[in-house]
Amino acid sequence: MHGIPRYRTFPGPALFRQGFRPFFLGAGVWSAVAVFIWLGIIRGDLSIPTVFAPAAWHAHEMLFGFVAAAVAGFMLTAIPNWTGRLPLQGLPLIFLFGVWVLGRVAMATSRIVGGPLAAVVDIAFLTVLFFAGLREIVSGRNWRNLPMPIALVTLVVANALTQLQANGLASSGMLGERLGLATIVLLISLIGGRIIPSFTRNWLVKRGEDRVPSPLVASMSVPCS
């Protein structure tokens, strides 16, 4: 069953009318900025007050900063399409994006604000995203897409493992990085394995082709505008 996303009237910035807009933009900007900072660190021209070792900070921000924002952008656009419910937009979307931004600031200044506090702020983003996604999927009875919230829980655990090592509580940083990377690869495989055949079939049907791939039980196509 597929829903058609409906949107409330939001008089604020167009950036916060659809979930993919702030998070895809944020992911792109942060990927460039974080790499620039990383290059300065390894050249010895720059340092940041974080409790993470330099390489660990870079790995963390690529996994739980850049990629997590891209995942959020996808989920906040796809879930309304799966359930037919109203998408997250306006002030709730601004709040969620703000939590993500605060996480990036907290991670870069954790030695100043305190490692435990920075960890809580950083983990809060994926946690809030999990509850937001789970609420919509359960309310829309879209049980077949429960793997998405489950993947978010795994990312929360992976993030927490990296935070434990950064704060000197356990030697679990590498495990957290590998778990986070494995979860992201699994998400890419799951989403790509369903979206690409769907888009291919739609394109062939539009061209009037008779031979098309067999349709999946349900599509995960995401309209972006």
Secondary structure, DSSP 8 states (H G I E B T S, - for coil): -----------S-GGGSSTHHHHHHHHHHHHHHHHHHHHHHHHTS-----SS-HHHHHHHHIIIIIIHHHHHHHHHHHHHHHH------SHHHHHHHHHHHHHHHHHHTHHHH-HHHHHHHHHHHHHHHHHHHHHHHHHTT-GGGTHHHHHHHHHHHHHHHHHHHHTTS-S-HHHHHHHHHHHHHHHHHHHHHHHHHHHHHHHHHHTT-S------SS-------
